[in-house]
Amino acid sequence: MSKLLPTAAREPADPSLARARRRRAHRVPYALLLPALLGLTFLVLPLAGLLIRAPWSALPEQLTSTEVWDALRLSLICATAATGVSLVLGVPLAWLLARTEFPGRRIIRALVTLPLVLPPVVGGVALLLVLGRNGIVGRWLDSAFGITLPFHTSGVVLAEAFVAMPFLVISVEGALRAADPRYEEAAATLGASRLTAFRRVTLPLIAPGIGAGAVLAWARALGEFGATITFAGNFPGQTQTMPLAVYLAMESDPEAAIALSLVLLAVSIAVLAGLRDRWMSAP
């Protein structure tokens, strides 16, 4: 009978002996502690160096300069617009992947998540070949409607949406898979259409997942560099976002580059703090 009892039930009656066993079980092996501390130092030390070398006294002047403010304003506008595009297109796409069965769904999911691992510069080249003035679709847009997307603010939005949308799709798809589909089925039995059930039942259920995905997409869009500079260029006031301004300022005004880097760092910390309960709830 004792062989069937769980381990916790067969612990010795002496409390001190049980506590000693638990301490030994939770003791950190020294062979793992050293590389863990080195890894932590490797990740934290560059951020600490950024804070230490920051020109705190000149920071207000740097952040209020015209060039920095233009890059900051453009970044906020484009990141918000890219998040809006991701919401409009990504939520239905996530629902399609989570709630329907069709041939090739795994391949579609792999293609949707491909921008997560694709080098951003490659994404920018791909966008240029499709939406450029001589691209597959861009040639038609230019001749039929006079719409030119590359090297324009709209190109920044598209480039950022391309790299940010997978974050939203993954988050929303996970929320849809965790949501109980019986609520939607109950709404259907009461006469609600598929669209009404999605709007009145499903969306409120997955609202936290949509919010988390939108925040991640917004932060990713704000920090996008490779696809933006390849597809939209680096024109101050038109396509020069904060990461591009940091890259350019490093050559002429390092203090401005540090100031912009601090803003991006603050945004990243705010995103992590906002998603703490969802993504870092483990004790």
Sequence and secondary structure as in RCSB ss.txt:
>XXXX:A:sequence
MSKLLPTAAREPADPSLARARRRRAHRVPYALLLPALLGLTFLVLPLAGLLIRAPWSALPEQLTSTEVWDALRLS
LICATAATGVSLVLGVPLAWLLARTEFPGRRIIRALVTLPLVLPPVVGGVALLLVLGRNGIVGRWLDSAFGITLP
FHTSGVVLAEAFVAMPFLVISVEGALRAADPRYEEAAATLGASRLTAFRRVTLPLIAPGIGAGAVLAWARALGEF
GATITFAGNFPGQTQTMPLAVYLAMESDPEAAIALSLVLLAVSIAVLAGLRDRWMSAP
>XXXX:A:secstr
 GGGS GGGGS S HHHHHHHHHHHT   HHHHHHHHHHHHHHHHHHHHHHHS  TTTHHHHHTSHHHHHHHHHH
HHHHHHHHHHHHHHHHHHHHHHHH   TTHHHHHHHHHHHHHS HHHHHHHHHHHHSTTSTTHHHHHHHH    T
TSHHHHHHHHHHHHHHHHHHHHHHHHHHS THHHHHHHHTT  HHHHIIIIIHHHTHHHHHHHHHHHHHHHHT  
HHHHHHT   TTTT  HHHHHHHHHHH HHHHHHHHHHHHHHHHHHHHHTHHHHS   
